[in-house]
């Protein structure tokens, strides 16, 4: 599980968030570790990469 906050308050994943998550996922898969989800926390809620379809099935 990956989690980070956006100080701006907007939980929408940025392009950099998406690219970094892809890089982390590649590295963890090579080690046999799966990422369940990546949450971005903002002032008015959160965004889930899994729910947004950004982690695949």
C-alpha positions in Angstrom: 0.0 0.0 0.0 1.4 3.4 -1.0 0.0 6.6 0.6 0.9 10.2 0.3 -0.7 13.6 0.7 -1.1 16.6 -1.6 -0.5 19.8 0.3 -2.6 21.6 -2.3 -5.6 19.7 -0.9 -6.6 18.3 -4.3 -6.3 14.5 -4.1 -6.3 14.0 -7.9 -3.2 12.0 -8.9 -0.7 14.1 -10.9 1.1 12.9 -13.9 4.3 12.6 -11.7 2.3 10.4 -9.2 1.2 8.1 -12.0 4.7 7.8 -13.5 6.4 7.2 -10.1 3.8 4.6 -9.2 4.6 2.7 -12.4 8.3 2.8 -11.6 7.7 1.6 -8.0 5.3 -1.2 -9.3 8.0 -2.4 -11.7 10.6 -2.6 -9.0 8.3 -4.3 -6.5 7.1 -6.9 -9.0 10.7 -7.8 -9.7 11.0 -8.6 -5.9 7.7 -10.5 -5.9 5.8 -7.8 -4.0 2.5 -6.5 -5.2 1.0 -3.1 -4.6 -2.6 -3.3 -3.3 -3.4 0.4 -3.9 -1.9 3.9 -3.9 -3.9 6.5 -2.0 -3.5 10.3 -2.4 -4.9 12.2 0.5 -6.3 15.7 0.2 -8.2 18.1 2.3 -11.6 17.1 0.9 -11.1 13.4 0.5 -8.8 10.9 -1.2 -8.1 9.2 -4.5 -7.5 5.5 -5.0 -5.3 4.4 -7.9 -7.1 1.0 -7.9 -10.5 2.6 -8.0 -9.4 4.9 -10.8 -8.1 2.0 -12.8 -4.5 3.2 -12.6 -3.1 -0.1 -11.1 -4.8 -2.5 -13.4 -6.9 -5.5 -12.3 
